[in-house]
């Protein structure tokens, strides 16, 4: 097989190995794809080797197409496959690398390229392969009994998103993807068939009696259909919220995979609808599409102006059916609070429930002293923290109907009114 390649395969280093290691390299490539999230199997690896032997090794694009036809099962997996193929089957010519290192270089003033979708997952898979422990590690001696101490998962749940390392953030994303978000269902104006005697469906009863020629008429019942209400998420992407906005977009992506009628908007100095971008099945591809769409990421904050744009353009479109609104912001308004008070009141009256998630609540001595916070608090139903996995779990429980008195915004208003000036 090593001698069957043509001149178009000079950049496929593992293929041109004269030791006949093509099957081994395809096996290693299959393992890399599995660690990056693709569903590969020993049978698919054998199919890939057989396909390459049947088609032959032609140009690089032909070789990539053969492997993609075997390993890629869904369209959203293509971005991860392309990045893994680029890194695994890249050039490894030592002479060319030495010439490149010794040649003079011209300063490159071009802006750095944005990471491609799936690049982080492929890089983590490659690092995991290099750091794989030995098969027979030495058994450590038990010196401290930690049965009564907190587990690693519990520590991760209480760790602030802004203080997590890259490995902890990756683990937190996996926990968020598995986090369920049950919404308390509400009654709709439509009906559905019911096995219990609730309300007689006259039309269905007459239609059923026609099967026996009208001689036998058995009642058919119906009941009011109950569905989860629409969920509208407004996420602040200003500079003070950058450490939390991206991780909460992962949370929104996990919600949209399990529920329909979910709408996500990003706002800083302007409002951007990213609902369609988050519909991508791959989370890296979805976040990359959001970053490419939004032009004011990590900028200033104009909460009043962006809420006015939402109420004017999107309010009647997405707030019907008893919608629940999640507002994620720290409340640090840059402009005046007159427009903010009017627009937050209009938003509160247009939805069934308005929940404000503020990462500043992670501080025990938080007080509503900022103008924007004091203006918004009287017009929200719940005021909750949003800074770690535990707070997201409490949010999921609250949206299912189990609320607690600790989320009442009036507590912070009373604390501000009774606070004596120094």
C-alpha positions as a Markdown table, in Angstrom:
| # | Residue | x | y | z |
|---|---|---|---|---|
| 1 | Unk | 0.0 | 0.0 | 0.0 |
| 2 | Unk | 2.9 | 2.4 | 0.6 |
| 3 | Unk | 3.9 | 2.3 | -3.0 |
| 4 | Unk | 0.4 | 2.9 | -4.4 |
| 5 | Unk | 0.2 | 6.6 | -3.7 |
| 6 | Unk | 0.5 | 9.2 | -6.3 |
| 7 | Unk | 2.3 | 12.6 | -6.4 |
| 8 | Unk | -0.7 | 14.3 | -4.8 |
| 9 | Unk | -0.1 | 12.7 | -1.4 |
| 10 | Unk | 3.2 | 14.2 | -0.5 |
| 11 | Unk | 1.5 | 16.1 | 2.4 |
| 12 | Unk | 0.1 | 12.9 | 4.0 |
| 13 | Unk | 3.0 | 12.0 | 6.3 |
| 14 | Unk | 1.5 | 8.8 | 7.9 |
| 15 | Unk | 0.4 | 7.4 | 4.5 |
| 16 | Unk | 3.8 | 7.6 | 2.8 |
| 17 | Unk | 5.5 | 5.7 | 5.6 |
| 18 | Unk | 7.4 | 2.9 | 3.8 |
| 19 | Unk | 6.9 | 0.6 | 6.8 |
| 20 | Unk | 3.3 | -0.1 | 5.8 |
| 21 | Unk | 1.7 | 1.7 | 8.7 |
| 22 | Unk | -1.5 | 2.9 | 6.9 |
| 23 | Unk | -3.9 | 0.7 | 8.9 |
| 24 | Unk | -2.3 | 1.7 | 12.2 |
| 25 | Unk | -2.5 | 5.4 | 11.4 |
| 26 | Unk | -6.2 | 5.0 | 10.4 |
| 27 | Unk | -6.7 | 3.3 | 13.8 |
| 28 | Unk | -5.1 | 6.1 | 15.6 |
| 29 | Unk | -7.1 | 8.6 | 13.7 |
| 30 | Unk | -10.3 | 6.7 | 14.6 |
| 31 | Unk | -9.4 | 6.9 | 18.3 |
| 32 | Unk | -8.7 | 10.6 | 18.0 |
| 33 | Unk | -12.2 | 11.1 | 16.5 |
| 34 | Unk | -13.8 | 9.1 | 19.3 |
| 35 | Unk | -12.1 | 11.2 | 22.0 |
| 36 | Unk | -13.3 | 14.4 | 20.1 |
| 37 | Unk | -16.9 | 13.2 | 20.3 |
| 38 | Unk | -17.6 | 11.3 | 17.1 |
| 39 | Unk | -19.1 | 7.8 | 17.4 |
| 40 | Unk | -16.5 | 5.5 | 15.9 |
| 41 | Unk | -16.2 | 1.8 | 16.4 |
| 42 | Unk | -13.8 | -1.0 | 15.5 |
| 43 | Unk | -16.0 | -2.0 | 12.6 |
| 44 | Unk | -16.0 | 1.6 | 11.2 |
| 45 | Unk | -12.1 | 1.5 | 11.4 |
| 46 | Unk | -12.0 | -1.7 | 9.4 |
| 47 | Unk | -14.4 | -0.2 | 6.9 |
| 48 | Unk | -12.2 | 2.8 | 6.5 |
| 49 | Unk | -9.1 | 0.6 | 5.9 |
| 50 | Unk | -11.0 | -1.4 | 3.3 |
| 51 | Unk | -12.4 | 1.7 | 1.6 |
| 52 | Unk | -8.9 | 3.2 | 1.3 |
| 53 | Unk | -7.5 | -0.1 | -0.1 |
| 54 | Unk | -10.4 | -0.3 | -2.6 |
| 55 | Unk | -10.4 | 3.3 | -3.8 |
| 56 | Unk | -6.6 | 3.8 | -3.6 |
| 57 | Unk | -4.6 | 6.7 | -2.3 |
| 58 | Unk | -5.0 | 9.6 | -4.6 |
| 59 | Unk | -5.0 | 13.3 | -3.8 |
| 60 | Unk | -5.4 | 14.5 | -0.3 |
| 61 | Unk | -9.0 | 15.6 | -0.9 |
| 62 | Unk | -9.9 | 12.2 | -2.2 |
| 63 | Unk | -8.3 | 10.5 | 0.9 |
| 64 | Unk | -10.3 | 12.9 | 3.2 |
| 65 | Unk | -13.5 | 12.2 | 1.4 |
| 66 | Unk | -13.1 | 8.5 | 1.8 |
| 67 | Unk | -12.5 | 8.8 | 5.6 |
| 68 | Unk | -15.4 | 11.3 | 6.0 |
| 69 | Unk | -17.8 | 9.0 | 4.2 |
| 70 | Unk | -17.0 | 6.3 | 6.9 |
| 71 | Unk | -16.6 | 8.2 | 10.1 |
| 72 | Unk | -19.0 | 11.2 | 9.7 |
| 73 | Unk | -22.6 | 10.2 | 10.5 |
| 74 | Unk | -24.2 | 13.7 | 10.9 |
| 75 | Unk | -23.7 | 17.0 | 9.2 |
| 76 | Unk | -22.7 | 18.8 | 12.5 |
| 77 | Unk | -19.8 | 16.4 | 13.0 |
| 78 | Unk | -18.1 | 17.7 | 9.8 |
| 79 | Unk | -16.4 | 20.6 | 11.5 |
| 80 | Unk | -14.8 | 18.4 | 14.1 |
| 81 | Unk | -13.7 | 15.9 | 11.5 |
| 82 | Unk | -12.1 | 18.6 | 9.3 |
| 83 | Unk | -10.1 | 20.0 | 12.2 |
| 84 | Unk | -9.0 | 16.5 | 13.3 |
| 85 | Unk | -8.0 | 15.6 | 9.8 |
| 86 | Unk | -6.0 | 18.8 | 9.4 |
| 87 | Unk | -4.0 | 18.2 | 12.6 |
| 88 | Unk | -3.5 | 14.5 | 12.3 |
| 89 | Unk | -2.6 | 14.2 | 8.6 |
| 90 | Unk | -0.4 | 17.3 | 8.4 |
| 91 | Unk | 3.1 | 17.5 | 7.0 |
| 92 | Unk | 5.9 | 16.2 | 9.1 |
| 93 | Unk | 8.9 | 16.8 | 6.9 |
| 94 | Unk | 11.9 | 17.6 | 9.1 |
| 95 | Unk | 14.0 | 19.2 | 6.4 |
| 96 | Unk | 11.2 | 21.6 | 5.4 |
| 97 | Unk | 10.7 | 22.5 | 9.1 |
| 98 | Unk | 14.4 | 23.3 | 9.5 |
| 99 | Unk | 14.5 | 25.5 | 6.4 |
| 100 | Unk | 11.4 | 27.3 | 7.6 |
| 101 | Unk | 13.0 | 27.9 | 11.1 |
| 102 | Unk | 16.3 | 29.2 | 9.7 |
| 103 | Unk | 14.7 | 31.5 | 7.0 |
| 104 | Unk | 14.1 | 35.2 | 7.8 |
| 105 | Unk | 10.6 | 36.0 | 8.7 |
| 106 | Unk | 8.5 | 39.1 | 7.9 |
| 107 | Unk | 6.4 | 40.6 | 10.7 |
| 108 | Unk | 2.8 | 39.4 | 10.3 |
| 109 | Unk | 0.5 | 42.3 | 11.3 |
| 110 | Unk | -2.7 | 40.5 | 10.3 |
| 111 | Unk | -5.3 | 40.0 | 13.1 |
| 112 | Unk | -5.2 | 36.5 | 14.6 |
| 113 | Unk | -7.7 | 34.1 | 13.1 |
| 114 | Unk | -10.7 | 33.0 | 15.2 |
| 115 | Unk | -10.6 | 29.4 | 16.4 |
| 116 | Unk | -12.5 | 27.0 | 14.1 |
| 117 | Unk | -15.5 | 25.1 | 15.4 |
| 118 | Unk | -14.4 | 21.9 | 17.0 |
| 119 | Unk | -10.7 | 23.0 | 17.4 |
| 120 | Unk | -10.9 | 23.0 | 21.2 |
| 121 | Unk | -12.3 | 19.4 | 21.4 |
| 122 | Unk | -9.7 | 18.1 | 19.0 |
| 123 | Unk | -6.9 | 19.8 | 20.9 |
| 124 | Unk | -8.1 | 18.3 | 24.2 |
| 125 | Unk | -8.3 | 14.9 | 22.5 |
| 126 | Unk | -4.7 | 15.2 | 21.3 |
| 127 | Unk | -3.5 | 16.3 | 24.7 |
| 128 | Unk | -5.3 | 13.4 | 26.4 |
| 129 | Unk | -3.5 | 11.0 | 24.1 |
| 130 | Unk | -0.1 | 12.4 | 25.1 |
| 131 | Unk | -0.9 | 12.5 | 28.8 |
| 132 | Unk | -2.4 | 9.0 | 29.0 |
| 133 | Unk | -1.1 | 7.2 | 32.1 |
| 134 | Unk | 0.7 | 3.9 | 32.0 |
| 135 | Unk | -1.4 | 0.7 | 32.0 |
| 136 | Unk | -0.1 | -0.5 | 35.4 |
| 137 | Unk | 0.3 | 2.5 | 37.7 |
| 138 | Unk | 1.6 | 2.0 | 41.2 |
| 139 | Unk | -1.1 | 1.7 | 43.8 |
| 140 | Unk | -0.9 | 4.8 | 46.1 |
| 141 | Unk | -0.8 | 4.3 | 49.8 |
| 142 | Unk | -3.8 | 5.5 | 51.6 |
| 143 | Unk | -2.7 | 8.1 | 54.2 |
| 144 | Unk | -5.8 | 10.3 | 54.7 |
| 145 | Unk | -9.4 | 9.0 | 55.0 |
| 146 | Unk | -11.5 | 11.5 | 53.0 |
| 147 | Unk | -14.9 | 9.8 | 53.2 |
| 148 | Unk | -16.4 | 12.7 | 55.2 |
| 149 | Unk | -14.9 | 15.5 | 52.9 |
| 150 | Unk | -16.4 | 17.1 | 49.9 |
| 151 | Unk | -16.1 | 15.2 | 46.6 |
| 152 | Unk | -14.5 | 16.7 | 43.5 |
| 153 | Unk | -17.8 | 17.1 | 41.8 |
| 154 | Unk | -19.2 | 19.0 | 44.8 |
| 155 | Unk | -16.2 | 21.3 | 44.7 |
| 156 | Unk | -16.7 | 21.9 | 41.0 |
| 157 | Unk | -20.4 | 22.8 | 41.6 |
| 158 | Unk | -19.4 | 25.5 | 44.1 |
| 159 | Unk | -16.5 | 26.9 | 42.1 |
| 160 | Unk | -17.1 | 30.3 | 40.4 |
| 161 | Unk | -17.1 | 30.2 | 36.6 |
| 162 | Unk | -14.6 | 33.2 | 36.6 |
| 163 | Unk | -12.1 | 31.2 | 38.7 |
| 164 | Unk | -12.2 | 27.9 | 36.8 |
| 165 | Unk | -9.3 | 26.6 | 34.9 |
| 166 | Unk | -9.6 | 25.5 | 31.3 |
| 167 | Unk | -9.9 | 21.8 | 32.4 |
| 168 | Unk | -12.6 | 22.7 | 34.9 |
| 169 | Unk | -14.5 | 24.8 | 32.4 |
| 170 | Unk | -14.5 | 21.8 | 30.0 |
| 171 | Unk | -15.9 | 19.6 | 32.7 |
| 172 | Unk | -18.5 | 22.2 | 33.6 |
| 173 | Unk | -19.6 | 22.3 | 30.0 |
| 174 | Unk | -20.2 | 18.5 | 30.1 |
| 175 | Unk | -22.2 | 18.9 | 33.4 |
| 176 | Unk | -24.3 | 21.7 | 31.8 |
| 177 | Unk | -25.0 | 19.5 | 28.8 |
| 178 | Unk | -26.5 | 16.9 | 31.1 |
| 179 | Unk | -28.5 | 19.4 | 33.2 |
| 180 | Unk | -32.2 | 19.0 | 32.8 |
| 181 | Unk | -34.5 | 22.1 | 32.7 |
| 182 | Unk | -38.1 | 21.1 | 33.5 |
| 183 | Unk | -40.5 | 24.0 | 32.9 |
| 184 | Unk | -43.8 | 24.1 | 34.7 |
| 185 | Unk | -46.4 | 23.4 | 32.0 |
| 186 | Unk | -49.3 | 25.9 | 31.5 |
| 187 | Unk | -52.8 | 25.4 | 30.0 |
| 188 | Unk | -53.2 | 26.2 | 26.3 |
| 189 | Unk | -56.3 | 27.0 | 24.3 |
| 190 | Unk | -56.2 | 23.7 | 22.4 |
| 191 | Unk | -57.5 | 20.3 | 23.5 |
| 192 | Unk | -56.2 | 16.7 | 23.3 |
| 193 | Unk | -57.8 | 13.3 | 23.6 |
| 194 | Unk | -58.2 | 12.1 | 27.2 |
| 195 | Unk | -58.9 | 8.5 | 28.4 |
| 196 | Unk | -60.6 | 9.9 | 31.5 |
| 197 | Unk | -64.1 | 11.3 | 31.5 |
| 198 | Unk | -63.3 | 15.0 | 31.5 |
| 199 | Unk | -65.2 | 16.8 | 28.7 |
| 200 | Unk | -67.1 | 15.1 | 25.8 |
| 201 | Unk | -65.6 | 15.7 | 22.4 |
| 202 | Unk | -68.8 | 15.8 | 20.3 |
| 203 | Unk | -67.1 | 15.9 | 16.9 |
| 204 | Unk | -64.9 | 12.9 | 17.7 |
| 205 | Unk | -67.9 | 11.0 | 19.2 |
| 206 | Unk | -70.0 | 11.5 | 16.1 |
| 207 | Unk | -67.1 | 10.5 | 13.9 |
| 208 | Unk | -66.5 | 7.3 | 15.9 |
| 209 | Unk | -70.2 | 6.4 | 15.7 |
| 210 | Unk | -70.1 | 6.4 | 11.9 |
| 211 | Unk | -68.0 | 3.3 | 12.0 |
| 212 | Unk | -71.0 | 1.3 | 13.3 |
| 213 | Unk | -73.6 | 3.2 | 11.1 |
| 214 | Unk | -74.8 | 5.3 | 14.0 |
| 215 | Unk | -76.2 | 2.3 | 16.0 |
| 216 | Unk | -73.5 | 2.5 | 18.7 |
| 217 | Unk | -72.5 | 5.9 | 20.1 |
| 218 | Unk | -69.7 | 5.8 | 22.7 |
| 219 | Unk | -68.5 | 9.1 | 24.2 |
| 220 | Unk | -65.0 | 10.4 | 23.4 |
| 221 | Unk | -63.4 | 12.7 | 25.9 |
| 222 | Unk | -60.9 | 15.5 | 25.6 |
| 223 | Unk | -59.0 | 17.7 | 28.0 |
| 224 | Unk | -57.1 | 21.0 | 27.9 |
| 225 | Unk | -53.6 | 20.5 | 26.5 |
| 226 | Unk | -50.7 | 21.6 | 28.7 |
| 227 | Unk | -47.3 | 22.5 | 27.3 |
| 228 | Unk | -44.2 | 24.1 | 28.7 |
| 229 | Unk | -44.3 | 27.9 | 28.1 |
| 230 | Unk | -41.9 | 29.6 | 25.7 |
| 231 | Unk | -38.6 | 30.5 | 27.2 |
| 232 | Unk | -36.9 | 33.8 | 26.3 |
| 233 | Unk | -33.3 | 34.4 | 27.3 |
| 234 | Unk | -31.7 | 37.9 | 27.3 |
| 235 | Unk | -27.9 | 37.6 | 27.9 |
| 236 | Unk | -25.6 | 40.6 | 28.7 |
| 237 | Unk | -22.4 | 40.2 | 26.8 |
| 238 | Unk | -20.7 | 43.4 | 28.0 |
| 239 | Unk | -17.1 | 43.4 | 29.4 |
| 240 | Unk | -18.2 | 42.9 | 33.0 |
| 241 | Unk | -20.2 | 39.8 | 32.0 |
| 242 | Unk | -17.8 | 38.1 | 29.6 |
| 243 | Unk | -16.7 | 35.5 | 32.1 |
| 244 | Unk | -20.3 | 34.3 | 32.5 |
| 245 | Unk | -22.0 | 35.0 | 29.1 |
| 246 | Unk | -20.1 | 32.2 | 27.2 |
| 247 | Unk | -20.8 | 29.5 | 29.8 |
| 248 | Unk | -24.4 | 30.5 | 29.9 |
| 249 | Unk | -24.7 | 30.2 | 26.2 |
| 250 | Unk | -23.6 | 26.6 | 26.7 |
| 251 | Unk | -26.5 | 26.3 | 29.1 |
| 252 | Unk | -28.9 | 27.8 | 26.5 |
| 253 | Unk | -27.6 | 25.4 | 23.8 |
| 254 | Unk | -28.3 | 22.5 | 26.1 |
| 255 | Unk | -31.9 | 23.8 | 26.6 |
| 256 | Unk | -32.5 | 24.2 | 22.9 |
| 257 | Unk | -31.5 | 20.6 | 22.2 |
| 258 | Unk | -34.4 | 19.4 | 24.5 |
| 259 | Unk | -37.1 | 22.0 | 24.0 |
| 260 | Unk | -38.7 | 24.0 | 21.3 |
| 261 | Unk | -39.9 | 27.6 | 21.6 |
| 262 | Unk | -36.7 | 28.8 | 23.1 |
| 263 | Unk | -35.5 | 32.3 | 21.9 |
| 264 | Unk | -32.0 | 33.7 | 22.9 |
| 265 | Unk | -30.9 | 37.3 | 22.5 |
| 266 | Unk | -27.6 | 38.9 | 23.2 |
| 267 | Unk | -27.2 | 42.5 | 24.1 |
| 268 | Unk | -24.5 | 45.0 | 25.0 |
| 269 | Unk | -24.9 | 48.3 | 23.2 |
| 270 | Unk | -27.3 | 46.6 | 20.7 |
| 271 | Unk | -29.6 | 43.7 | 20.5 |
| 272 | Unk | -28.8 | 40.5 | 18.5 |
| 273 | Unk | -31.1 | 37.5 | 17.9 |
| 274 | Unk | -28.9 | 34.3 | 18.0 |
| 275 | Unk | -31.7 | 31.8 | 18.2 |
| 276 | Unk | -31.0 | 30.4 | 14.8 |
| 277 | Unk | -27.2 | 30.2 | 15.4 |
| 278 | Unk | -27.7 | 28.2 | 18.6 |
| 279 | Unk | -29.7 | 25.6 | 16.7 |
| 280 | Unk | -26.5 | 24.0 | 15.4 |
| 281 | Unk | -26.1 | 20.5 | 17.0 |
| 282 | Unk | -22.4 | 21.0 | 17.7 |
| 283 | Unk | -21.9 | 23.4 | 20.7 |
| 284 | Unk | -18.5 | 24.7 | 19.4 |
| 285 | Unk | -20.1 | 25.5 | 16.0 |
| 286 | Unk | -23.0 | 27.2 | 17.7 |
| 287 | Unk | -20.8 | 29.4 | 19.8 |
| 288 | Unk | -18.6 | 30.3 | 16.9 |
| 289 | Unk | -21.7 | 31.3 | 14.9 |
| 290 | Unk | -22.8 | 33.6 | 17.7 |
| 291 | Unk | -19.4 | 35.2 | 18.0 |
| 292 | Unk | -19.4 | 35.9 | 14.3 |
| 293 | Unk | -22.8 | 37.4 | 14.4 |
| 294 | Unk | -22.4 | 39.7 | 17.4 |
| 295 | Unk | -20.4 | 42.9 | 16.8 |
| 296 | Unk | -20.4 | 44.4 | 20.3 |
| 297 | Unk | -19.0 | 41.5 | 22.4 |
| 298 | Unk | -17.2 | 42.6 | 25.6 |
| 299 | Unk | -18.2 | 46.3 | 25.0 |
| 300 | Unk | -20.4 | 48.7 | 27.0 |
| 301 | Unk | -23.9 | 48.2 | 28.4 |
| 302 | Unk | -27.1 | 49.9 | 27.3 |
| 303 | Unk | -29.8 | 47.9 | 29.1 |
| 304 | Unk | -32.6 | 50.4 | 28.6 |
| 305 | Unk | -32.0 | 50.9 | 24.9 |
| 306 | Unk | -31.7 | 47.2 | 24.1 |
| 307 | Unk | -34.8 | 46.4 | 26.2 |
| 308 | Unk | -36.7 | 49.1 | 24.2 |
| 309 | Unk | -35.6 | 47.4 | 20.9 |
| 310 | Unk | -36.7 | 44.0 | 22.2 |
| 311 | Unk | -40.1 | 45.3 | 23.3 |
| 312 | Unk | -40.7 | 47.1 | 20.1 |
| 313 | Unk | -39.5 | 44.5 | 17.6 |
| 314 | Unk | -39.7 | 41.1 | 19.3 |
| 315 | Unk | -42.1 | 41.4 | 22.2 |
| 316 | Unk | -45.3 | 40.4 | 20.4 |
| 317 | Unk | -43.5 | 37.7 | 18.5 |
| 318 | Unk | -41.9 | 35.7 | 21.3 |
| 319 | Unk | -43.7 | 36.6 | 24.5 |
| 320 | Unk | -47.1 | 35.0 | 23.7 |
| 321 | Unk | -48.4 | 31.9 | 25.5 |
| 322 | Unk | -47.2 | 32.8 | 29.0 |
| 323 | Unk | -43.5 | 33.1 | 28.2 |
| 324 | Unk | -40.9 | 33.0 | 30.9 |
| 325 | Unk | -38.0 | 35.5 | 30.5 |
| 326 | Unk | -34.5 | 35.0 | 31.9 |
| 327 | Unk | -32.6 | 38.2 | 32.1 |
| 328 | Unk | -28.8 | 37.7 | 32.7 |
| 329 | Unk | -27.0 | 40.9 | 33.5 |
| 330 | Unk | -25.2 | 42.6 | 36.4 |
| 331 | Unk | -27.5 | 45.7 | 36.1 |
| 332 | Unk | -24.7 | 48.2 | 35.6 |
| 333 | Unk | -26.4 | 50.6 | 33.3 |
| 334 | Unk | -24.3 | 53.1 | 31.4 |
| 335 | Unk | -27.1 | 55.5 | 30.4 |
| 336 | Unk | -29.9 | 57.1 | 32.4 |
| 337 | Unk | -32.5 | 55.0 | 34.3 |
| 338 | Unk | -35.6 | 56.7 | 33.0 |
| 339 | Unk | -35.9 | 54.6 | 29.9 |
| 340 | Unk | -34.7 | 51.5 | 31.7 |
| 341 | Unk | -37.6 | 51.8 | 34.3 |
| 342 | Unk | -40.2 | 52.2 | 31.6 |
| 343 | Unk | -38.9 | 49.3 | 29.4 |
| 344 | Unk | -38.3 | 46.8 | 32.3 |
| 345 | Unk | -41.9 | 47.5 | 33.5 |
| 346 | Unk | -43.2 | 46.9 | 30.0 |
| 347 | Unk | -41.3 | 43.6 | 29.7 |
| 348 | Unk | -42.6 | 42.5 | 33.1 |
| 349 | Unk | -46.2 | 43.1 | 32.1 |
| 350 | Unk | -45.7 | 41.3 | 28.8 |
| 351 | Unk | -44.5 | 38.0 | 30.2 |
| 352 | Unk | -45.8 | 35.5 | 32.8 |
| 353 | Unk | -42.6 | 35.4 | 34.8 |
| 354 | Unk | -39.4 | 37.5 | 34.8 |
| 355 | Unk | -36.3 | 36.0 | 36.4 |
| 356 | Unk | -33.2 | 38.1 | 36.8 |
| 357 | Unk | -29.9 | 36.2 | 37.1 |
| 358 | Unk | -27.1 | 38.4 | 38.4 |
| 359 | Unk | -23.5 | 37.1 | 39.0 |
| 360 | Unk | -22.9 | 39.8 | 41.6 |
| 361 | Unk | -25.0 | 37.9 | 44.0 |
| 362 | Unk | -22.1 | 35.6 | 44.6 |
| 363 | Unk | -20.9 | 38.1 | 47.1 |
| 364 | Unk | -22.5 | 37.7 | 50.5 |
| 365 | Unk | -22.6 | 41.4 | 51.3 |
| 366 | Unk | -24.3 | 42.4 | 48.0 |
| 367 | Unk | -26.5 | 45.5 | 48.3 |
| 368 | Unk | -28.7 | 47.1 | 45.6 |
| 369 | Unk | -26.8 | 50.4 | 45.5 |
| 370 | Unk | -26.3 | 50.8 | 41.7 |
| 371 | Unk | -28.9 | 52.9 | 40.0 |
| 372 | Unk | -29.7 | 50.3 | 37.4 |
| 373 | Unk | -30.1 | 47.5 | 40.0 |
| 374 | Unk | -32.4 | 49.7 | 42.2 |
| 375 | Unk | -34.5 | 50.6 | 39.1 |
| 376 | Unk | -34.9 | 47.0 | 37.9 |
| 377 | Unk | -35.6 | 45.1 | 41.2 |
| 378 | Unk | -39.2 | 46.3 | 41.7 |
| 379 | Unk | -40.1 | 44.9 | 38.2 |
| 380 | Unk | -38.8 | 41.3 | 38.5 |
| 381 | Unk | -40.4 | 38.2 | 40.0 |
| 382 | Unk | -37.2 | 36.5 | 41.1 |
| 383 | Unk | -33.6 | 37.6 | 41.8 |
| 384 | Unk | -31.1 | 34.8 | 41.6 |
| 385 | Unk | -27.3 | 34.3 | 41.4 |
| 386 | Unk | -25.7 | 32.9 | 38.3 |
| 387 | Unk | -22.0 | 32.1 | 38.8 |
| 388 | Unk | -21.6 | 28.3 | 39.3 |
| 389 | Unk | -23.1 | 25.0 | 38.5 |
| 390 | Unk | -25.0 | 24.9 | 41.8 |
| 391 | Unk | -26.8 | 28.2 | 40.9 |
| 392 | Unk | -27.8 | 26.7 | 37.5 |
| 393 | Unk | -29.2 | 23.7 | 39.2 |
| 394 | Unk | -31.2 | 25.9 | 41.5 |
| 395 | Unk | -32.5 | 27.7 | 38.5 |
| 396 | Unk | -33.6 | 24.5 | 36.9 |
| 397 | Unk | -35.5 | 23.5 | 40.0 |
| 398 | Unk | -37.1 | 27.0 | 40.2 |
| 399 | Unk | -38.4 | 26.9 | 36.7 |
| 400 | Unk | -40.1 | 23.5 | 37.4 |
| 401 | Unk | -42.2 | 25.3 | 40.0 |
| 402 | Unk | -40.4 | 24.8 | 43.3 |
| 403 | Unk | -39.5 | 28.4 | 44.3 |
| 404 | Unk | -38.0 | 29.6 | 47.6 |
| 405 | Unk | -38.2 | 32.8 | 49.5 |
| 406 | Unk | -34.5 | 33.5 | 49.1 |
| 407 | Unk | -35.1 | 34.6 | 45.5 |
| 408 | Unk | -37.6 | 37.4 | 46.4 |
| 409 | Unk | -36.2 | 40.7 | 45.1 |
| 410 | Unk | -38.0 | 42.6 | 47.9 |
| 411 | Unk | -35.4 | 41.4 | 50.4 |
| 412 | Unk | -32.7 | 43.5 | 48.7 |
| 413 | Unk | -35.0 | 46.5 | 48.4 |
| 414 | Unk | -35.8 | 46.5 | 52.1 |
| 415 | Unk | -32.2 | 46.1 | 52.9 |
| 416 | Unk | -31.4 | 49.2 | 50.8 |
| 417 | Unk | -34.1 | 51.3 | 52.3 |
| 418 | Unk | -33.1 | 50.5 | 55.9 |
| 419 | Unk | -29.4 | 51.1 | 55.2 |
| 420 | Unk | -28.2 | 54.1 | 57.1 |
| 421 | Unk | -25.9 | 56.6 | 55.3 |
| 422 | Unk | -22.4 | 56.8 | 56.7 |
